[in-house]
């Protein structure tokens, strides 16, 4: 046999990825989109630091911090759900994914309250570039939270370790994005 021929027995680096390869393609592309948005936000902030600081003062870092705890806790429940399905505990897995989803809904409700408070104060997309970015970035993230809730319901119904692992990977991407958005948008 030729020493240069690929071996069917040799695993590739992609085989070590948890879940489904196409989900990882989606995750990497979504991280790239969010990364580009955050870079644009930070670049525009450099042109008007005082205006961005003044606009940012209208946000509640405390409420955003609570939302961070809510979302990270939901990710923990998703991880526990994966462990449960791997142990053959389908009912427990579904309960844990339901808890993760409920916390996702709590996140969306709190985010909706933030938007409502801004809009009732007359703040919207056109108020300042900060709010344009804030609404676009956090709104796009909220859409991913909603999609993640649907994904968790679907993989919970499938109840296979690979499906749950794939859904949990998406949910963790949603967590990671928020953990990046939170300090950049609310604290810096």
Secondary structure by P-SEA (a helix, b strand, c coil): ccccccccccccccccccccaaaaaaaaaaaaaaaaaaaaaaaaaaacaaaaaaaaccccaaaaaaaaaaaaaaaaaaaaaaaaaaacaaaaaaaaaaaaaaaaaaaaaaaaaaaaaaaaacccccccaaaaaaaaaaaaaaaaaaaaaaaaaaaaaaccaaaaaaaaaaaaaaaaaaaaaaaacccc
